[in-house]
């Protein structure tokens, strides 16, 4: 277990309830900014997709913003974008060469290495390869773009109100696939880091691991709640037997208001699970399709 994960394991309950909160697209309105201005331009630049930039942009935005894969780790997301391009007729017609990335797929499949920049660096030390060097160029360029572009962030309305109200009622941590340094900067800059016990990012493993190490077995299952804007957040919650509250993409302000006024009281009263949770999840799932629009 790495030093990051030990921080999760060492968390001890101070309150009856536990809440994990995703960051990008959930606490902050950053998903569109990060993916449209940071991730996607660097995919096109570093992976030499200029000849099919229109389709690369559509594929990247579908995977990362407008589909059931919204919010997944950057590495499998990149693989999905490249795969969608390989099979798209317009891309094939242009004779564009979409890079095959076998070594990167091996890195993703190897559970011994975190799917983070640190994990890639360790993997590269054991398996040096030009393809991985290109991947390193991409991921560091993305982080540099985010550091330059993403600042002055404000949390969604009702988030701070919710955190303030819950401060003496629930133990709370950030559960995110974003690098910890970026999370620390964003949460401290918005003056909301003070409300959470720990900020967990990609260096601490997957979101399921965050919840498993920090909460599972330490709290009653119906007193553990994950709040997120992506199916991956919901899957992480369900994998550890926790409850899930969705922040609906495109309806974030309303979702946080509903949480503060309605869902939060239900959770604290022990009446959130069952019909109420099922209804909000069904509404959430209808917003994120599996099939891209150009295949319909």
C-alpha positions, 0 to 999 in steps of 0.5 A, spaced: 500 500 500 502 506 498 503 512 502 497 516 499 492 510 500 495 509 508 492 516 509 485 513 507 486 507 511 488 511 517 481 515 517 477 514 523 470 516 524 468 522 528 461 522 526 455 517 524 455 519 517 460 519 511 460 523 505 464 522 499 464 528 494 467 528 487 470 534 484 470 536 477 463 537 474 460 535 481 463 541 486 466 545 480 463 547 473 470 544 470 468 539 466 467 543 460 473 547 461 478 542 462 476 537 456 474 542 451 480 547 452 485 542 456 484 535 454 482 535 447 487 540 444 492 536 447 489 529 444 489 532 437 496 535 438 500 530 441 497 524 438 497 527 431 490 528 429 490 534 426 487 531 419 481 529 423 481 534 428 473 535 428 472 528 429 477 527 434 473 533 438 467 530 437 469 523 440 473 526 446 467 530 448 462 524 447 466 520 451 468 525 457 462 529 457 456 526 454 456 519 455 455 514 460 463 514 461 463 521 463 468 522 468 473 516 467 480 516 468 484 519 463 487 513 460 482 509 458 478 515 456 484 516 451 483 509 449 476 510 447 477 516 443 482 513 439 478 507 438 472 511 436 476 514 431 479 508 428 472 505 426 469 512 424 467 512 416 469 519 415 476 518 419 477 512 415 475 515 408 480 521 409 486 515 410 488 518 417 492 514 421 490 513 428 495 511 433 495 504 435 497 504 443 499 497 445 504 499 450 499 504 453 493 498 453 498 494 457 499 500 462 492 500 463 491 493 464 496 492 469 493 493 476 500 494 479 501 501 477 496 507 479 493 510 473 496 516 474 502 520 472 506 517 477 504 510 475 506 511 468 513 514 470 514 508 474 511 503 468 516 507 464 522 505 468 520 498 467 518 498 460 521 504 456 518 505 450 517 511 445 509 510 445 510 511 453 514 517 452 509 520 447 503 518 452 508 522 458 508 528 453 500 528 453 499 527 460 504 532 462 501 537 457 494 536 459 496 538 466 500 544 464 494 546 460 489 545 466 494 549 471 494 555 466 487 555 464 483 553 470 483 558 476 478 562 479 473 557 480 467 557 484 463 551 487 456 550 485 451 554 488 448 550 495 455 546 495 458 550 500 451 551 504 451 543 504 458 542 506 457 547 512 451 544 514 454 537 514 460 539 518 458 537 525 454 531 522 458 527 517 465 525 515 467 528 508 472 527 503 473 528 496 473 522 492 476 524 485 480 521 479 484 528 478 491 529 481 491 531 488 495 537 487 490 540 482 485 538 487 488 541 493 489 548 489 482 548 487 479 546 494 483 551 497 482 556 492 475 556 493 475 556 501 472 549 502 478 544 503 476 546 510 470 542 510 473 535 508 477 530 512 481 528 506 482 530 499 483 523 495 485 524 488 488 519 482 494 517 486 490 514 492 487 509 487 480 508 484 474 511 487 472 505 489 478 504 493 477 511 496 471 509 499 473 502 501 479 504 505 476 510 508 469 508 509 467 501 508 466 497 515 467 503 519 460 506 518 453 503 517 452 502 509 446 506 509 450 512 512 455 512 507 453 517 501 457 518 494 455 524 491 458 525 483 456 527 476 458 521 473 456 513 472 463 511 475 461 515 481 455 511 482 459 504 480 464 506 486 458 507 491 455 501 489 461 496 489 462 498 496 454 498 498 454 505 499 448 510 497 449 515 491 446 522 489 447 524 482 449 531 480 446 531 473 450 534 468 447 540 465 443 541 471 448 542 477 445 548 480 438 545 481 441 538 483 445 541 489 439 545 491 435 539 491 440 536 495 440 541 500 433 542 501 431 535 500 436 529 499 440 531 505 435 531 510 432 524 507 439 521 508 440 524 515 433 521 517 435 514 514 430 515 509 434 516 502 435 509 500 429 505 496 424 509 492 427 516 493 434 514 491 432 509 485 428 515 482 434 520 482 438 515 479 433 513 474 433 521 472 441 521 472 441 515 467 437 518 462 442 524 461 448 519 459 447 515 453 452 509 451 451 510 443 454 516 440 450 521 436 454 519 429 452 512 430 444 513 430 
